[in-house]
Amino acid sequence: MNIILATIRFLTLFCGLLLLVNPKFVDRDYYVEKAKLIFLVDDSESLQTTISKESLTNTINQFKDNGELTDRFNIDQYAFGAAIEATDSLTLAQRSTDIANALSTIDQIYLKGNNVVVLLTDGNSTYGRDYEYLNLNPSLTVFPVVVGDTTQYEDVSIGLVNSNTYAFLRNKFPIEATINYRGNTAIRSSVAVAVDGKTVHREQITLSPSVNSKTMSIVTEATSVGIKNIKISVVALENERNTANNTKETAIEVIDEKTDVVIVSDMLHPDIGALKKSIESNEQRSVTIIKPSEINTRADADLVLLYQPNRNFSNVYDMLKKSGLNYFTITGSKTDWNFLNRAQQRFFQTGSSQSEEIVPVLNNAFGIFGLGDFNLDNYPPLIGSLGDLELKVNNETILFQQIRGVGLNKPLFSILTEGKHKEAVLFGENIWRWRAQTFRNDQSFKRFDDFMGNLMVYLGSDNQRSRLELEYPAVFDNAGMAKIRASYFDESYQFDSKANLSITVNGPNDFRREYPMLLKGSYFEVDLSDLTSGSYQFTVSEGQSNTKRSGSFRILDFNPELQQTASDYRKLDRLAQKTGGRITYLDSLTELETALGSSKQFVPIQKSRENVVSLIDFRILLGLMAITLALEWFIRKYNGLI
């Protein structure tokens, strides 16, 4: 018995000592790390004129079947147009090319090791940034393979065309077009401008290698309402090979009404100029700035904006009560709240008149009209007055207040409704900073101006709110841009994300198709990029309530991929030199295979991993200790031992 107990005690102590000592050994694992060989293939229509899908696929397979390359590299393949995707199947059907996006995406995916990109393209990017000026990772080497004809043929083309989005009936509107020429001799040609098939201007131009571009400007009159198709064409040269770029179309919508907005202010402030520019960014609106004493001369206005009202605004409020006009009120540090509280009965503020910086907080549940992509993250604060704020009529808040990091359940920007009357109120000044911040973020004022445009449309309309709101341009430059957005609201005018929206599109040659509209956050959207050019009518309907809204749009016949036929091999060569690669042509691919197969830069590297492993798993030792201790206790108890 003593021997058995001693053996058990020994095992217990031995396991405990092993846990304390914890002996380990090193497991070293060796592996070979290969460089990545990435085939980045242009899948756009521009390659169809120079190479077939089968030939391009065979070119790539030539590399993949090379045993020396497969021993050296791990091979991946991507195709790109406007976007990039991993695929072995090519279509050569993409209607735009974004080489910069494709290279940037590869640069972000492959961050470690030496990586080689074989870029098969004609070098003509029709979308996105200029790929020549990308700052790529130093470990990414680009070997461009030029696909297409490198010969520069004589060519005359229509370049940039500028026209207004809207024009007003019986008003004149400008059309500006640039005619470009590439060649070695002087040429003379004729340029014609047609509106809805009727020629309104014709001009003879002379171009040469030294004067290879000319801008033509004309002014024509809008004679009827509707979407007008504008076509600019230049007569082709005698030996010109690419005539697809000799014609370009655009469109303009002629409307028969204009919103007249009056800004009433008794002071000078940057907000006034920013509001004027933002509102007038839409050609349908004009803005006049007047003093309060001049309001009676503008009783015919469609909408009034009151900037920081004070005692001089008495006759303004009298006129608004008589006319029933909708208006937009902006308050700030110079607002006379004692007067304003008496002059109107829709909102009331009491308390301190001390100024404070107010940070905007967007109300994502706002649903009176669509906000689109508008947001105010990290926007500068406005200047407002401290005090208790009370809204006395039906209201819905666009923005709430946040002061010194504390969110307040107080409105900063609200829509007030009383019967058919509508009013917008912004309780803060310096809105010009928001427009400047929008430009700083997007390099464009569009996001802010679109928001103000939606507000002006809502305030300028006398109709009751619709539960189904649509957002779309009247003209799409090409089918790839054809998207229509819709917002649906329930009976309390809250956005309904569970709505069942569908759109029925009717077009040329008895075309009719129905699409479901997909939820995209705070709106529904449908992608109509599969449509051809032409005029279309559509109806958006909600399945349960049977609510419907209709509209029309036009898709222009413009394919940027057909504007250039010669490859831009010079730019591809500069890209190769910048990244440490070299340019190659389709007839010299063997040289590229040899260079990749023999380059010392991309030799596979043997690496090792050290894995420190415990000699005995601690769980086994703990289990064994538990068993021996329990066994010793049981034996002692069974035999009456202490």
C-alpha positions in Angstrom: 0.0 0.0 0.0 2.8 2.4 0.8 4.4 1.7 -2.6 1.2 2.4 -4.4 0.6 5.7 -2.5 4.2 6.8 -2.9 3.9 6.1 -6.7 0.7 8.2 -6.9 2.2 11.0 -4.9 5.3 10.9 -7.1 3.2 11.3 -10.2 1.3 14.2 -8.7 4.5 16.1 -7.8 6.1 15.2 -11.1 3.2 16.7 -13.1 3.3 19.8 -10.9 7.1 20.3 -11.5 6.5 19.8 -15.3 3.9 22.6 -15.2 6.4 24.9 -13.4 9.3 24.1 -15.7 7.1 24.0 -18.8 9.8 22.5 -21.2 9.4 23.6 -24.9 10.8 22.8 -28.3 11.0 24.9 -31.5 9.2 23.7 -34.6 10.7 25.3 -37.7 8.6 25.3 -40.9 10.2 26.2 -44.3 8.1 27.5 -47.2 8.7 29.3 -50.6 7.1 32.7 -51.2 6.4 33.5 -54.8 5.8 36.9 -56.3 2.3 37.7 -57.6 1.8 37.9 -61.4 -1.4 39.9 -61.9 -3.0 40.1 -65.4 -5.1 43.3 -65.5 -7.1 43.2 -68.7 -9.0 46.0 -70.4 -12.6 44.7 -71.0 -14.0 47.7 -72.8 -15.5 48.1 -76.3 -12.6 50.1 -77.6 -10.5 46.9 -77.9 -13.0 45.2 -80.2 -11.7 47.0 -83.3 -8.2 45.7 -82.8 -8.4 42.3 -81.2 -11.0 39.5 -80.5 -12.0 38.0 -77.2 -10.4 34.7 -78.3 -7.1 36.3 -79.3 -6.9 38.2 -76.0 -7.7 35.1 -74.0 -5.1 33.1 -75.9 -2.5 35.8 -75.2 -3.1 35.5 -71.4 -3.2 31.7 -71.6 0.2 31.8 -73.3 1.7 33.2 -70.1 -0.3 30.9 -67.8 1.0 27.8 -69.7 4.6 28.9 -69.4 6.0 26.4 -66.8 8.9 28.8 -65.9 6.5 31.5 -65.0 4.2 29.3 -63.0 7.2 28.1 -61.0 8.1 31.6 -60.2 4.8 33.3 -59.7 1.3 32.9 -58.3 -0.9 34.1 -61.2 -4.2 36.1 -60.8 -6.4 37.7 -63.4 -8.7 40.7 -63.3 -10.8 42.4 -65.9 -11.9 46.1 -65.7 -14.1 48.7 -67.3 -15.5 51.3 -65.0 -15.1 48.8 -62.1 -12.7 45.8 -61.6 -13.5 42.2 -61.0 -11.6 38.9 -60.7 -12.6 36.8 -63.7 -11.2 34.6 -66.5 -14.0 35.5 -68.9 -13.8 38.5 -71.1 -16.7 40.3 -72.9 -15.1 43.4 -74.4 -18.5 45.1 -73.8 -17.7 47.6 -71.1 -18.7 51.2 -72.2 -16.1 53.0 -70.1 -12.5 52.5 -69.0 -11.1 53.5 -65.6 -7.4 52.4 -65.6 -6.6 54.5 -62.5 -9.3 52.7 -60.4 -8.1 49.3 -61.6 -4.4 50.0 -60.7 -5.4 51.6 -57.3 -7.5 48.6 -56.4 -4.7 46.2 -57.2 -2.3 48.4 -55.2 -4.6 48.1 -52.2 -5.1 44.3 -52.5 -1.5 43.3 -52.9 0.5 45.1 -50.2 3.2 42.6 -49.4 6.0 41.1 -51.5 7.1 41.9 -55.0 4.1 42.1 -57.3 4.0 42.3 -61.1 1.1 43.7 -63.1 0.8 42.9 -66.8 -1.6 45.6 -68.0 -3.2 44.7 -71.3 -4.9 47.9 -72.6 -5.0 50.5 -75.3 -4.1 53.2 -72.7 -7.2 55.3 -73.4 -9.0 56.0 -70.1 -12.5 57.4 -70.5 -13.4 57.7 -66.8 -11.8 58.6 -63.5 -8.4 60.0 -62.7 -5.3 60.2 -64.9 -3.5 56.9 -64.2 -0.1 58.4 -65.2 0.0 60.4 -62.0 -0.9 57.6 -59.5 1.5 57.1 -56.6 1.6 53.3 -56.4 3.4 51.1 -53.9 7.1 50.8 -54.8 6.8 47.0 -54.7 4.2 47.0 -57.5 5.9 46.9 -61.0 3.7 47.5 -64.1 4.5 46.0 -67.5 2.0 47.6 -70.0 1.1 45.5 -73.1 -0.1 47.8 -75.8 -3.3 46.5 -77.5 -4.3 48.4 -80.6 -3.0 50.4 -83.4 -0.1 52.8 -82.5 -0.3 54.6 -85.8 -1.7 58.2 -85.4 -4.1 58.8 -88.3 -5.4 62.1 -89.5 -8.6 62.8 -87.5 -11.1 65.6 -86.8 -13.4 65.2 -83.8 -16.0 67.0 -81.7 -14.6 67.5 -78.2 -16.2 69.1 -75.2 -19.8 70.4 -75.7 -21.3 72.8 -73.2 -24.9 73.9 -72.9 -27.3 74.7 -70.2 -29.4 72.0 -68.5 -32.5 74.2 -68.8 -33.7 77.0 -70.9 -36.9 79.1 -70.7 -39.4 79.4 -73.4 -38.8 82.3 -75.8 -35.3 82.9 -74.3 -32.0 82.4 -76.0 -29.5 79.8 -74.8 -25.8 79.3 -75.7 -24.2 76.2 -77.2 -20.4 75.8 -77.1 -18.4 73.1 -78.9 -14.7 72.4 -79.3 -13.5 70.9 -82.6 -10.1 69.1 -82.4 -7.8 68.0 -85.1 -4.8 65.6 -85.2 -2.7 65.5 -88.4 0.2 66.9 -90.3 -1.5 69.1 -92.9 -3.9 72.0 -92.8 -7.5 71.1 -93.3 -10.8 72.8 -93.9 -14.2 71.4 -92.9 -17.8 72.3 -92.0 -19.5 72.2 -88.6 -23.2 72.1 -88.2 -25.5 72.5 -85.2 -29.0 71.0 -85.3 -31.7 71.2 -82.7 -34.3 68.4 -83.0 -33.1 67.7 -86.5 -33.3 71.2 -87.7 -30.0 72.9 -88.6 -29.7 76.2 -86.7 -26.1 77.0 -87.5 -23.4 76.1 -90.0 -19.8 77.3 -90.0 -16.6 76.6 -92.0 -13.4 76.1 -89.9 -9.7 75.8 -90.8 -7.3 73.8 -88.6 -3.6 72.9 -88.8 -0.9 71.1 -86.8 -0.1 74.4 -85.1 -3.8 75.5 -84.6 -5.4 72.1 -83.8 -8.4 73.2 -81.8 -11.2 75.7 -82.2 -14.1 76.6 -79.9 -17.3 77.5 -81.6 -20.0 79.4 -79.7 -23.6 80.1 -80.9 -26.8 81.4 -79.4 -30.2 80.0 -80.4 -33.8 80.5 -79.2 -36.0 78.1 -77.3 -39.1 78.0 -79.4 -41.1 75.2 -77.8 -41.4 73.4 -74.5 -39.8 69.9 -73.9 -36.5 68.1 -74.1 -34.5 69.3 -77.2 -31.9 67.1 -78.7 -28.8 69.1 -79.8 -26.5 67.5 -82.4 -23.1 68.9 -83.4 -21.3 67.3 -86.3 -18.2 68.0 -88.4 -17.7 66.7 -92.0 -15.3 63.8 -92.1 -11.9 64.2 -93.8 -11.3 62.3 -97.1 -9.1 59.6 -95.6 -10.4 59.7 -92.0 -10.7 56.2 -90.4 -12.6 57.1 -87.2 -15.8 58.9 -87.9 -17.6 57.9 -84.7 -16.2 61.0 -82.9 -17.3 63.4 -85.7 -20.7 63.7 -84.0 -21.7 64.5 -80.5 -25.1 65.0 -78.9 -26.4 66.7 -75.9 -29.8 67.9 -74.7 -31.6 70.8 -73.0 -35.0 71.0 -71.4 -37.1 74.0 -72.3 -39.5 75.0 -69.5 -42.2 77.5 -69.4 -41.9 78.7 -65.8 -39.3 80.3 -63.5 -39.2 80.5 -59.7 -38.7 84.1 -58.5 -37.0 84.1 -55.1 -36.6 87.3 -53.1 -34.1 87.5 -50.3 -35.1 90.2 -47.7 -32.2 91.4 -45.6 -31.3 94.5 -43.6 -27.6 93.7 -43.4 -24.6 92.5 -45.4 -23.6 88.9 -44.7 -21.7 86.2 -46.6 -24.7 83.9 -46.2 -26.7 86.0 -48.6 -24.2 85.6 -51.5 -23.9 81.9 -50.8 -27.7 81.4 -50.8 -28.0 83.4 -54.0 -25.4 81.3 -55.8 -26.8 78.1 -54.5 -30.4 78.8 -55.5 -29.4 80.2 -58.9 -27.2 77.1 -59.6 -30.5 75.8 -61.1 -31.4 77.8 -64.2 -35.1 77.6 -63.2 -34.6 80.1 -60.4 -33.7 83.7 -60.1 -32.8 85.6 -56.9 -33.3 89.2 -56.1 -31.9 90.8 -52.9 -33.9 93.7 -51.4 -34.3 95.6 -48.2 -37.4 95.2 -46.0 -38.8 98.6 -47.1 -38.9 97.4 -50.8 -41.0 94.3 -50.2 -44.2 95.9 -51.6 -42.5 96.2 -55.0 -42.0 92.4 -55.1 -45.4 91.1 -54.1 -45.4 89.0 -57.3 -42.5 86.8 -55.9 -42.9 83.0 -55.8 -40.9 82.5 -52.6 -39.5 84.9 -49.9 -36.3 84.3 -47.8 -36.2 86.3 -44.6 -32.6 86.8 -43.3 -32.3 87.6 -39.6 -35.6 89.6 -39.2 -35.7 92.7 -37.0 -38.1 95.6 -36.3 -37.8 96.8 -39.9 -39.6 93.6 -41.1 -43.0 94.6 -39.9 -44.4 95.5 -43.4 -42.7 92.2 -44.7 -44.8 90.1 -42.3 -47.9 92.1 -43.1 -47.4 91.4 -46.8 -46.8 87.7 -46.2 -50.0 87.3 -44.2 -52.0 88.9 -47.0 -50.3 87.0 -49.9 -50.1 83.6 -48.2 -46.6 83.0 -49.8 -44.4 80.3 -48.4 -41.1 81.6 -47.0 -37.8 80.5 -45.5 -36.6 82.2 -42.3 -33.0 82.3 -41.1 -32.2 83.6 -37.6 -28.8 84.4 -36.1 -26.9 86.6 -33.7 -28.5 89.8 -35.1 -32.1 88.6 -35.0 -34.5 90.7 -32.9 -36.3 87.9 -31.1 -38.7 90.2 -29.2 -40.0 91.4 -32.5 -40.0 88.0 -34.2 -41.9 86.4 -31.4 -44.7 89.0 -31.9 -44.6 89.1 -35.7 -45.5 85.4 -36.2 -47.0 82.6 -34.1 -45.4 79.5 -35.5 -42.3 79.3 -33.3 -41.2 81.1 -30.1 -37.9 81.5 -28.4 -37.3 82.6 -24.8 -34.2 82.9 -22.6 -30.7 84.3 -23.2 -29.8 86.2 -26.3 -26.2 85.0 -26.0 -24.6 83.6 -29.1 -23.4 80.0 -29.2 -21.8 77.7 -31.8 -24.3 75.0 -32.8 -23.2 71.8 -34.5 -25.7 70.2 -36.9 -27.0 66.6 -36.4 -28.8 65.1 -39.3 -32.3 63.6 -38.7 -32.2 60.4 -40.8 -35.9 59.9 -40.3 -36.8 63.2 -42.1 -39.2 62.3 -44.9 -41.0 65.4 -46.3 -38.7 65.5 -49.3 -35.6 63.5 -50.4 -32.3 64.6 -49.0 -30.3 62.6 -51.6 -26.6 62.2 -50.5 -26.7 65.3 -48.3 -25.0 64.9 -44.9 -23.2 67.2 -42.5 -20.5 65.0 -40.9 -17.6 67.1 -39.6 -19.2 70.3 -40.9 -18.5 73.6 -39.2 -21.0 74.9 -36.6 -23.5 77.7 -37.1 -23.9 80.7 -34.8 -27.3 80.8 -33.0 -28.9 82.2 -29.9 -29.2 80.3 -26.6 -32.7 79.8 -25.3 -35.8 77.6 -25.1 -37.3 77.0 -28.5 -40.9 76.0 -29.0 -42.5 75.1 -32.4 -46.3 75.7 -32.2 -47.5 74.1 -35.5 -47.0 70.8 -37.2 -43.3 70.4 -37.9 -40.6 68.0 -39.0 -37.0 68.5 -38.2 -34.1 68.2 -40.7 -31.3 69.0 -38.3 -31.0 68.9 -34.5 -28.7 71.0 -32.3 -25.5 69.8 -30.6 -23.7 72.3 -28.3 -20.2 71.5 -26.9 -20.6 67.8 -27.6 -24.0 67.5 -26.0 -26.9 66.5 -28.2 -30.1 68.6 -27.6 -33.5 67.6 -28.6 -34.0 71.0 -30.1 -34.4 71.8 -33.8 -31.8 73.6 -35.8 -33.5 73.3 -39.2 -37.2 72.5 -39.4 -40.1 72.5 -41.8 -43.3 74.0 -40.4 -46.7 73.3 -42.0 -50.1 75.0 -41.2 -52.8 74.0 -43.6 -51.4 74.6 -47.1 -48.8 77.1 -45.8 -45.2 75.9 -45.6 -42.2 77.5 -43.9 -38.6 76.5 -43.4 -36.7 77.8 -40.4 -32.9 77.7 -39.8 -32.0 78.8 -36.3 -28.4 79.7 -37.1 -26.2 81.9 -39.4 -23.0 81.2 -41.4 -24.6 78.7 -43.7 -22.0 79.8 -46.2 -19.5 77.7 -44.3 -21.5 74.6 -45.2 -21.4 75.3 -48.9 -17.6 76.0 -48.7 -17.1 72.7 -46.7 -19.1 70.8 -49.4 -16.7 72.1 -52.1 -13.7 71.2 -49.9 -15.0 67.6 -49.5 -16.2 67.0 -53.1 -14.5 69.7 -55.2 -18.0 70.7 -56.1 -20.9 72.6 -54.6 -23.4 70.1 -56.1 -24.3 68.2 -52.9 -25.2 71.4 -51.0 -26.9 73.1 -54.1 -29.0 70.0 -54.7 -30.2 70.1 -51.1 -31.2 73.8 -51.4 -32.8 73.0 -54.7 -35.0 70.3 -53.1 -35.9 72.8 -50.4 -36.8 75.5 -53.0 -39.0 73.0 -54.9 -40.8 72.0 -51.8 -41.4 75.6 -50.6 -42.3 76.8 -54.1 -45.0 74.1 -54.6 -48.5 74.8 -53.5 -49.5 71.1 -53.9 -50.0 68.7 -51.0 -47.1 66.4 -50.2 -46.9 63.3 -52.2 -46.1 60.0 -50.5 -44.1 58.9 -53.6 -41.2 61.2 -54.6 -39.0 60.8 -57.6 -35.5 62.0 -58.3 -33.9 61.8 -61.8 -32.4 64.1 -64.5 -34.4 64.6 -67.7 -31.4 63.6 -69.9 -28.7 61.0 -69.4 -25.5 61.4 -71.4 -25.2 57.6 -71.8 -27.0 54.5 -70.6 -24.3 53.8 -67.9 -25.5 56.8 -66.0 -29.3 56.0 -66.2 -30.5 55.6 -62.6 -33.8 56.7 -61.1 -34.3 57.2 -57.3 -37.6 57.1 -55.4 -38.7 57.7 -51.8 -41.9 56.4 -50.4 -43.6 57.6 -47.2 -46.3 56.1 -45.0 -49.5 57.9 -44.0 -47.6 59.8 -41.3 -45.0 60.8 -44.0 -42.2 58.7 -42.5 -39.9 56.9 -44.9 -41.2 53.4 -45.4 -38.2 51.0 -46.1 -40.6 48.1 -46.5 -42.4 49.5 -49.5 -42.7 47.4 -52.6 -41.7 49.7 -55.4 -41.5 48.8 -59.1 -40.9 50.7 -62.3 -42.4 50.1 -65.7 -40.4 51.6 -68.6 -41.8 52.2 -72.1 -39.6 53.1 -75.0 -38.9 53.0 -78.8 -40.2 50.1 -80.9 -42.9 49.0 -78.4 -40.3 48.4 -75.7 -41.8 47.6 -72.3 -40.1 46.3 -69.3 -40.7 46.2 -65.5 -37.9 46.4 -62.9 -38.0 46.1 -59.1 -36.6 49.1 -57.3 -33.9 48.2 -54.7 -33.6 49.8 -51.2 -30.4 51.8 -50.9 -30.4 53.2 -47.4 -32.9 56.1 -47.3 -34.1 55.7 -50.9 -35.0 53.2 -53.6 -33.0 53.0 -56.8 -33.2 51.2 -60.2 -30.3 50.8 -62.6 -31.3 51.2 -66.3 -27.9 50.9 -67.8 -29.1 48.1 -70.1 -31.3 50.4 -72.1 -30.3 51.7 -75.5 -30.4 55.4 -76.5 -33.8 57.0 -77.1 -36.7 58.6 -75.3 -38.5 56.7 -72.6 -41.6 57.1 -70.4 -41.9 55.4 -67.0 -44.3 54.8 -64.1 -43.2 54.0 -60.6 -45.8 52.3 -58.5 -46.1 51.0 -54.9 -47.7 47.5 -54.7 -49.8 47.8 -51.5 -51.2 51.4 -51.7 -51.2 51.5 -55.5 -49.6 54.9 -55.4 -48.1 55.9 -58.8 -45.9 58.6 -60.3 -44.9 59.0 -63.9 -42.1 60.8 -65.8 -39.9 60.7 -68.9 -36.2 60.8 -69.7 -33.9 60.6 -72.7 -30.7 58.6 -73.1 -28.2 60.1 -75.6 -26.4 58.0 -78.1 -22.8 58.6 -77.0 -20.1 55.9 -76.5 -16.8 57.3 -75.2 -15.0 54.1 -76.1 -15.4 54.8 -79.8 -13.9 58.3 -79.6 -10.3 57.2 -80.0 -9.0 54.3 -82.2 -5.2 54.7 -81.7 -3.6 53.5 -78.5 -1.9 55.9 -76.1 1.4 54.0 -76.0 3.4 57.1 -74.9 1.4 57.4 -71.6 1.7 53.7 -71.0 5.5 54.0 -71.5 5.7 56.7 -68.9 3.7 54.6 -66.5 6.1 51.7 -67.0 9.2 53.8 -66.4 7.7 55.3 -63.3 7.0 51.9 -61.7 10.2 50.2 -62.9 8.6 48.1 -65.7 8.8 48.4 -69.4 6.3 48.7 -72.3 5.6 45.7 -74.5 3.6 45.2 -77.8 1.6 42.2 -78.8 4.1 41.1 -81.3 6.9 40.9 -78.8 5.3 39.0 -75.9 8.0 36.3 -75.9 10.5 39.0 -74.8 8.3 39.8 -71.9 8.0 36.1 -70.9 11.7 35.8 -71.0 12.3 38.9 -69.0 9.9 37.9 -66.3 11.2 34.3 -66.2 14.9 35.4 -65.9 14.6 38.6 -63.7 16.4 38.4 -60.4 13.9 40.9 -58.9 11.1 38.3 -58.9 13.0 35.2 -57.7 11.0 33.0 -55.3 12.2 33.4 -51.7 12.5 30.6 -49.2 11.3 31.7 -45.7 10.9 29.9 -42.4 8.5 30.1 -39.6 9.4 29.2 -36.0 6.6 27.7 -33.9 7.5 27.3 -30.2 5.5 24.4 -28.8 5.2 23.0 -25.2 6.6 19.5 -24.8 3.5 18.3 -22.9 0.1 19.9 -23.2 -0.7 21.6 -19.8 -4.3 20.3 -20.0 -3.1 16.7 -20.0 -0.8 17.4 -17.0 -3.7 19.1 -15.1 -6.0 16.2 -15.9 -3.4 13.6 -14.7 -2.8 15.6 -11.5 -6.6 15.6 -10.8 -6.8 11.8 -11.4 -3.8 11.0 -9.1 -5.0 13.3 -6.3 -8.5 11.8 -6.5 -7.1 8.2 -6.5 -4.9 8.9 -3.5 -7.8 10.4 -1.6 -10.0 7.5 -2.4 -7.4 4.8 -1.4 -6.7 6.5 1.9 -10.4 6.9 2.7 -11.1 3.3 1.7 -8.3 1.9 3.9 -8.9 4.3 6.9 -5.6 6.1 6.4 -5.0 9.7 7.2 
